[in-house]
Amino acid sequence: MSATGLAHPADVSEQVLAAADRPCIAIVEDTHEVDVRFANNTVTTDGVRTDRRVTAILAEPAGSPAQPGRAGVARRSGKIDVEALVGEAAAAIGPADDAAPLVEGGADRAFGDDAAVTGLERLASIVSGLAGAFARAEASRTVLSGFAEHRVTTTYLATSTGLRRRHVQPTGALQVVGRRDGASAWAGVGTPDFLDVELDSLEETVRRGLGWASRHVDVDPGRHEVVLPPSAVADLMMFLVEAASGRESEDGRTVFSRAGGGTRLGESLTPLPFDLWSDPAEPRLECEPFLATSASSADVSVFDNGLELGRTEWLGQGRLARLRYHRAGARRSDATPGAPIDNLLLGLPGATGTLEDLVATTERGLLLTCLWYIREVDPRTLLLTGLTRDGVYVVEDGKVTGATSNFRFNESPVDVLARATHVSEPVRTYGREGGTWMNRTAMPALRVPDWNMSTASQAV
Amino acid sequence: MDGPVDGDVLAEVTDAALGAAATAGASHAAVRIERVRTQIVVLRDGRLETAIDDTEVGCGVQLVRSGSFGFAGSVAVGAAPAAALVRDAVEAARITRPARSRGVTLADEPAHGRVEWSSPFVRDPVEVPLSEKVELLADWSGRLMAAPGIDHVTAYVMAVREEKYFADLSGTVVLQRRVRIHPQIEALSVTDDGDFEEMRTVAPPVGRGWEYVGGDGWDFDAELAQLPVLLAEKLGAPSVDAGTYDLVVDPTNLWLTIHESIGHATELDRAMGYEAAFAGTSFATPDRLGSLRYGSEVMHVVGDRTTEHGLATVAVDDEGVAAQSFDIVRDGILTGYQLDRAIASSQGIGRSNGCAFADSPLHVPIQRMANVSLQPAAGDGPSTEELISGVDRGIYIVGDKSWSIDMQRYNFQFTGQRFYAVRDGRLAGQVRDVAYQATTTEFWGAMEAVGGASTYLLAGAFNCGKGQPEQVAAVSHGCPSVLVRGVRVLNTRREAGR
C-alpha cells in the first residue's frame, strides 16, 4: 500500500484476473506528472498529479465459426473495487469481430517493481532559470510564454494466458515562445528526462527568430519554395500515419485506398526512397515495446494486448509498406498486422546535412518555423489546411534576409513527400501541434517547391 | 442528490483539505471531487467495433499562498490523500513564487452557501445498457445500409455523466450533475473509379439524456431517411467554381464559425496573452472593448452559462462563481469578454462572469467558453428560404466538417457536409469540394441578415481544446441561419493541385 492508499499495481492486475471467470486482460497504468506554465513573463499555473487507470478486459476468442469471439471492457481510475470493475466488463460483453487468441508469453522480471515517479524537482533547472529569462526578456521588450511538463507512466499488463509485462515511459517537453514588435518565435523540444534540455538554448533560438523578424519583407500568397524544419515535417507525418488504417483504406475512404477496391500497399508514393517508421527500441525515443490498449477500433484490438512491437516501416524506399491492422483484420485481409507505436521517424537513406545546410543552398524561398491548427480538408487526397506560426523567414541566396507574414496553407503530406527535392539528416524534434500526442519524433528538414500558401494571415 | 463519492468522504476530504490549506496560510483554497463517466460506442457496418466505458474519480486542490498559485490532483480520494495534495500544492506555489513577477489575486465572489443542481434529463444516458445502445445504432445502420449506393456506415454515440463537488474557504459548497449525449452516423459511398464522398448526420450534441435519440429535441428518423438521397446527390454533384459567393449559412454549420471566430476570440485570457504559447491570442484586445466593430449591426452575441440543454451550462462554475448571462457583441460592437476570477482581477474587473472549468479533477480550472450564441432577428424574422431568396449567385452551406483558424482568430477556413448552389434566389442542386475562407471581422461585417427564431438551433461540440496540459470542454452555440455577402470560396480539389 502506497502513501496514496492505492494497492501495488501488480497486485491490482492479479486481483482483476482472479475476479474474472473467463479469459481476461488487466491493464494498470500509474502516471505521475508535473508541469509549470508561464506567460507574459511570469509563471501562471503549475500542477502535481497522480493518476491510476485500471482496465479489465474479458476477451473470449472465437471457439468455432458458430461461436464467435466476444469481449467486454470497463475502465476506472483510482482505488478500484475490483469485483465491481470486472462486473462492469461482464455486463458489457458483446460480439467482437476483432477476436483473436490472447497473446502468450512470460513475465517481465520487473513486473513486481513499484511504479516510477516524477516530481517538481525534475523541472527545477527550468523553473530556477525562468526568473532570469523573464528579466532578459523584459530588458529586450520581449514577452515570453511557454510550458514545461514531465510525466512518467508505468504500465502493468497481465493476461490469463500468463503474460506479465511492465514498462516505464517517461515523457517530457519544454516549449518557449517569444513575442516582440509584432513578431513571434518558438522553440520546443521533447525529452525523456530533461537532462538534455537547457532553457538558455531555447531562449537563444527564440532570440534568433525575433532578430530575423526585425526586417519585414512583403510576400504575396501563392506557390512558394519552402524549407520545412523538422517540427513542421513531424506534424505533417503524423497525419500521414493516422490515415494509414488498413480497414479504412479497404473501405475506400483514405488516400491509401485503391480505385476499384483494396489498398495501395506496395505502391510507390514518392520518387525519393523515403523510409517512415516506428521502432520502440530507437535510442532516446524508446517507447512501449508491447501493445497496451483499453479499447478496440478499426485497426487496434483489445485482443492484441501484450503483442510484441518492433520496427515497423510505414513507408519503405518510398513505397507504402504497411497499414495498421489488428491481427484479426490482417488475417481477413491477408495482410501483415501493424499496431500503433508511440514514436515516428522519417529519413532518406544517405541524406546528410542540416536545416541550416538546406537554407544555405536555397536561392529564394521561405523558411518556416512550425505549423498550426492543421486539419484534414479532403480525405481523398489527404489535403490538410493549417497556418504557419512563429516566424516565416525569407531566404535569398542562402541567407535569411527578413521575415514575412504568416500564411494559411493547403497541402497534402503525401504530395509534400512526393515533391520534396532536398532532405537533411533526421534529428529529434517536437511537433508544435502534434507533440502533445506524439512526443517522440525524429525528422529531417525538407525543401519543397510550389508549396501552396492559400492566403495571408494577419496573425502573429 | 448523490455526490461523486459518499457524503461522509466528501465531508472528511473537505475538512482535511481546507483545514490544511488554512493552516498553511492560503488566502484562497478550493477542493473539487469529481466522478466523470464517459462512454463511447462505435458500430461499423452494423457491427460493434468500439465500446469504451471509462470512469474517472479524483480530487483536486487549488490554493493561493503568498501571492503564488499551487495545484495538485490525485485519483486517491480521502482525508489523508487530501492533506498530501495540500502539501504538494503549497510546495508548487513555493517553488514557482520566485518566477512570478506578479502576485495572484482573485476577483471577489460572494459565498453561495450550499447549492445543488442537475442538468435536465429524463433518462441518464450512461445508465442505458450497452446492448440497448448497440441495438439502436444497429437499427440506424441497417436503415442506411439497405439504401442503394451506400457502401459503408459508421454509427457512434458518446455519453457523459459528470458529477462535481466543490467547496472553498468562503463557504460555498456545490454539488452538480450534468449529462450530455452525441449520437452521430456517417454514410460512405464509393464509385468504381475510387471517388468517394461521406455524409453524416448534423444532429448536434446536447445536454440531454437518452430521450434525445428517441426524438426529444431532434428528428433522427427524418434525417436518416434523407441521408442516402443527399449523399447520392453530393457524389454526383459538379465541383464548385472557386470565386466569391454570397453565403447562406445554416446553423448546423455556423455554430462552428461562431465557436472559432467569436467564442475563442473573446476569451480574455487569450486576449491578454495567457494562451500565447499554445491556443493563441486574439485580435480582439482589451483596448478595443467598446469600439471594435466585430460585425454588422445585426450581430448580437451573448455568452451564457444558463442556456437550457447547453453543454457549458452550470449553476456554479469551478471557481465558485454563479452562472451568468452577458453580452459579448451588441449591434456589431465588442462589448464583453469571458472571464475567470484571476483574469477578471488582473484587469480590475470586479467580478468574474463564471467561465472557469476543469475537465478533470486532476486539472486546474481555467477560463473556458460559455455557451456563446448569435441571437436571431427580433419578431418573426426571415426564414432560411427567405434569406436564400435574396441571393443571385451563392451557396447554402449545411453541416460542419473541416475547420481551421489562425492563432489570433483572424483567418479561417471551413468546409461542410452539404453545399447547395443558389441561383436567382433558389436552390439549384448540390456542388462539391467547397471551402470558405475569410477574415473574422470581414465575414461578420458582411453579414447582411440573420434569420428569425424559427431558424435558430442550439448546436455545439464535445471536443473544444485549450490550455496546457490540454483540457477538453463541451460547449454549445445557438444561432439562426444567416446571409453573408461576398465570401471567398475555394475548390478543395484545385487546392490539392488536382
HADDOCK unambig.tbl for C-alpha pairs under 7 A between the chains (distance, minus, plus):
assign (segid A and resid 4 and name CA) (segid B and resid 76 and name CA) 5.86 0.50 0.50
assign (segid A and resid 4 and name CA) (segid B and resid 81 and name CA) 5.60 0.50 0.50
assign (segid A and resid 5 and name CA) (segid B and resid 76 and name CA) 6.94 0.50 0.50
assign (segid A and resid 39 and name CA) (segid B and resid 273 and name CA) 6.89 0.50 0.50
assign (segid A and resid 39 and name CA) (segid B and resid 274 and name CA) 5.29 0.50 0.50
assign (segid A and resid 40 and name CA) (segid B and resid 273 and name CA) 6.55 0.50 0.50
assign (segid A and resid 40 and name CA) (segid B and resid 274 and name CA) 6.71 0.50 0.50
assign (segid A and resid 42 and name CA) (segid B and resid 99 and name CA) 6.01 0.50 0.50
assign (segid A and resid 42 and name CA) (segid B and resid 100 and name CA) 4.65 0.50 0.50
assign (segid A and resid 42 and name CA) (segid B and resid 101 and name CA) 5.19 0.50 0.50
assign (segid A and resid 42 and name CA) (segid B and resid 102 and name CA) 6.92 0.50 0.50
assign (segid A and resid 43 and name CA) (segid B and resid 96 and name CA) 6.83 0.50 0.50
assign (segid A and resid 43 and name CA) (segid B and resid 99 and name CA) 5.79 0.50 0.50
assign (segid A and resid 43 and name CA) (segid B and resid 100 and name CA) 5.01 0.50 0.50
assign (segid A and resid 45 and name CA) (segid B and resid 69 and name CA) 6.52 0.50 0.50
assign (segid A and resid 46 and name CA) (segid B and resid 70 and name CA) 6.07 0.50 0.50
assign (segid A and resid 46 and name CA) (segid B and resid 71 and name CA) 6.16 0.50 0.50
assign (segid A and resid 46 and name CA) (segid B and resid 92 and name CA) 6.65 0.50 0.50
assign (segid A and resid 47 and name CA) (segid B and resid 70 and name CA) 6.78 0.50 0.50
assign (segid A and resid 47 and name CA) (segid B and resid 71 and name CA) 4.89 0.50 0.50
assign (segid A and resid 47 and name CA) (segid B and resid 72 and name CA) 5.43 0.50 0.50
assign (segid A and resid 48 and name CA) (segid B and resid 71 and name CA) 6.49 0.50 0.50
assign (segid A and resid 48 and name CA) (segid B and resid 72 and name CA) 4.59 0.50 0.50
assign (segid A and resid 48 and name CA) (segid B and resid 73 and name CA) 6.35 0.50 0.50
assign (segid A and resid 48 and name CA) (segid B and resid 88 and name CA) 6.80 0.50 0.50
assign (segid A and resid 49 and name CA) (segid B and resid 72 and name CA) 5.68 0.50 0.50
assign (segid A and resid 49 and name CA) (segid B and resid 73 and name CA) 4.80 0.50 0.50
assign (segid A and resid 49 and name CA) (segid B and resid 74 and name CA) 5.58 0.50 0.50
assign (segid A and resid 49 and name CA) (segid B and resid 362 and name CA) 6.19 0.50 0.50
assign (segid A and resid 50 and name CA) (segid B and resid 73 and name CA) 6.41 0.50 0.50
assign (segid A and resid 50 and name CA) (segid B and resid 74 and name CA) 4.56 0.50 0.50
assign (segid A and resid 50 and name CA) (segid B and resid 75 and name CA) 6.40 0.50 0.50
assign (segid A and resid 51 and name CA) (segid B and resid 74 and name CA) 5.86 0.50 0.50
assign (segid A and resid 51 and name CA) (segid B and resid 75 and name CA) 5.41 0.50 0.50
assign (segid A and resid 52 and name CA) (segid B and resid 75 and name CA) 6.56 0.50 0.50
assign (segid A and resid 73 and name CA) (segid B and resid 52 and name CA) 6.89 0.50 0.50
assign (segid A and resid 74 and name CA) (segid B and resid 52 and name CA) 7.00 0.50 0.50
assign (segid A and resid 74 and name CA) (segid B and resid 53 and name CA) 5.31 0.50 0.50
assign (segid A and resid 74 and name CA) (segid B and resid 54 and name CA) 6.37 0.50 0.50
assign (segid A and resid 75 and name CA) (segid B and resid 53 and name CA) 6.09 0.50 0.50
assign (segid A and resid 75 and name CA) (segid B and resid 54 and name CA) 4.64 0.50 0.50
assign (segid A and resid 75 and name CA) (segid B and resid 55 and name CA) 6.25 0.50 0.50
assign (segid A and resid 76 and name CA) (segid B and resid 54 and name CA) 5.63 0.50 0.50
assign (segid A and resid 76 and name CA) (segid B and resid 55 and name CA) 4.62 0.50 0.50
assign (segid A and resid 76 and name CA) (segid B and resid 56 and name CA) 5.83 0.50 0.50
assign (segid A and resid 77 and name CA) (segid B and resid 55 and name CA) 6.33 0.50 0.50
assign (segid A and resid 77 and name CA) (segid B and resid 56 and name CA) 4.93 0.50 0.50
assign (segid A and resid 77 and name CA) (segid B and resid 57 and name CA) 5.81 0.50 0.50
assign (segid A and resid 77 and name CA) (segid B and resid 75 and name CA) 6.38 0.50 0.50
assign (segid A and resid 78 and name CA) (segid B and resid 57 and name CA) 6.42 0.50 0.50
assign (segid A and resid 78 and name CA) (segid B and resid 58 and name CA) 6.98 0.50 0.50
assign (segid A and resid 78 and name CA) (segid B and resid 75 and name CA) 4.46 0.50 0.50
assign (segid A and resid 78 and name CA) (segid B and resid 76 and name CA) 5.53 0.50 0.50
assign (segid A and resid 79 and name CA) (segid B and resid 76 and name CA) 6.44 0.50 0.50
assign (segid A and resid 92 and name CA) (segid B and resid 130 and name CA) 6.04 0.50 0.50
assign (segid A and resid 95 and name CA) (segid B and resid 48 and name CA) 6.98 0.50 0.50
assign (segid A and resid 96 and name CA) (segid B and resid 48 and name CA) 6.83 0.50 0.50
assign (segid A and resid 127 and name CA) (segid B and resid 96 and name CA) 6.74 0.50 0.50
assign (segid A and resid 130 and name CA) (segid B and resid 99 and name CA) 5.88 0.50 0.50
assign (segid A and resid 131 and name CA) (segid B and resid 98 and name CA) 6.64 0.50 0.50
assign (segid A and resid 131 and name CA) (segid B and resid 99 and name CA) 4.62 0.50 0.50
assign (segid A and resid 145 and name CA) (segid B and resid 276 and name CA) 6.30 0.50 0.50
assign (segid A and resid 145 and name CA) (segid B and resid 277 and name CA) 5.32 0.50 0.50
assign (segid A and resid 146 and name CA) (segid B and resid 277 and name CA) 5.14 0.50 0.50
assign (segid A and resid 177 and name CA) (segid B and resid 277 and name CA) 5.63 0.50 0.50
assign (segid A and resid 252 and name CA) (segid B and resid 190 and name CA) 6.48 0.50 0.50
assign (segid A and resid 252 and name CA) (segid B and resid 194 and name CA) 6.97 0.50 0.50
assign (segid A and resid 253 and name CA) (segid B and resid 196 and name CA) 6.78 0.50 0.50
assign (segid A and resid 258 and name CA) (segid B and resid 194 and name CA) 6.57 0.50 0.50
assign (segid A and resid 259 and name CA) (segid B and resid 192 and name CA) 6.73 0.50 0.50
assign (segid A and resid 259 and name CA) (segid B and resid 193 and name CA) 5.07 0.50 0.50
assign (segid A and resid 259 and name CA) (segid B and resid 194 and name CA) 3.77 0.50 0.50
assign (segid A and resid 260 and name CA) (segid B and resid 192 and name CA) 5.04 0.50 0.50
assign (segid A and resid 260 and name CA) (segid B and resid 193 and name CA) 5.61 0.50 0.50
assign (segid A and resid 260 and name CA) (segid B and resid 194 and name CA) 5.69 0.50 0.50
assign (segid A and resid 295 and name CA) (segid B and resid 50 and name CA) 6.34 0.50 0.50
assign (segid A and resid 295 and name CA) (segid B and resid 51 and name CA) 6.75 0.50 0.50
assign (segid A and resid 295 and name CA) (segid B and resid 52 and name CA) 6.17 0.50 0.50
assign (segid A and resid 296 and name CA) (segid B and resid 49 and name CA) 6.46 0.50 0.50
assign (segid A and resid 296 and name CA) (segid B and resid 50 and name CA) 5.15 0.50 0.50
assign (segid A and resid 297 and name CA) (segid B and resid 49 and name CA) 5.77 0.50 0.50
assign (segid A and resid 297 and name CA) (segid B and resid 50 and name CA) 5.38 0.50 0.50
assign (segid A and resid 298 and name CA) (segid B and resid 49 and name CA) 6.74 0.50 0.50
assign (segid A and resid 373 and name CA) (segid B and resid 404 and name CA) 5.67 0.50 0.50
assign (segid A and resid 373 and name CA) (segid B and resid 405 and name CA) 6.62 0.50 0.50
assign (segid A and resid 373 and name CA) (segid B and resid 406 and name CA) 6.97 0.50 0.50
assign (segid A and resid 374 and name CA) (segid B and resid 404 and name CA) 6.78 0.50 0.50
assign (segid A and resid 375 and name CA) (segid B and resid 402 and name CA) 6.48 0.50 0.50
assign (segid A and resid 375 and name CA) (segid B and resid 403 and name CA) 6.57 0.50 0.50
assign (segid A and resid 375 and name CA) (segid B and resid 404 and name CA) 6.39 0.50 0.50
assign (segid A and resid 376 and name CA) (segid B and resid 402 and name CA) 6.30 0.50 0.50
assign (segid A and resid 377 and name CA) (segid B and resid 402 and name CA) 5.46 0.50 0.50
assign (segid A and resid 383 and name CA) (segid B and resid 496 and name CA) 6.03 0.50 0.50
assign (segid A and resid 386 and name CA) (segid B and resid 404 and name CA) 6.27 0.50 0.50
assign (segid A and resid 387 and name CA) (segid B and resid 406 and name CA) 6.15 0.50 0.50
assign (segid A and resid 410 and name CA) (segid B and resid 495 and name CA) 6.17 0.50 0.50
assign (segid A and resid 410 and name CA) (segid B and resid 496 and name CA) 6.87 0.50 0.50
assign (segid A and resid 411 and name CA) (segid B and resid 496 and name CA) 6.11 0.50 0.50
assign (segid A and resid 412 and name CA) (segid B and resid 496 and name CA) 6.87 0.50 0.50
assign (segid A and resid 457 and name CA) (segid B and resid 410 and name CA) 6.96 0.50 0.50
assign (segid A and resid 457 and name CA) (segid B and resid 411 and name CA) 5.66 0.50 0.50
assign (segid A and resid 458 and name CA) (segid B and resid 410 and name CA) 6.60 0.50 0.50
assign (segid A and resid 459 and name CA) (segid B and resid 406 and name CA) 6.38 0.50 0.50
assign (segid A and resid 459 and name CA) (segid B and resid 407 and name CA) 6.16 0.50 0.50
assign (segid A and resid 459 and name CA) (segid B and resid 408 and name CA) 5.10 0.50 0.50
assign (segid A and resid 459 and name CA) (segid B and resid 410 and name CA) 6.45 0.50 0.50
assign (segid A and resid 460 and name CA) (segid B and resid 408 and name CA) 6.81 0.50 0.50
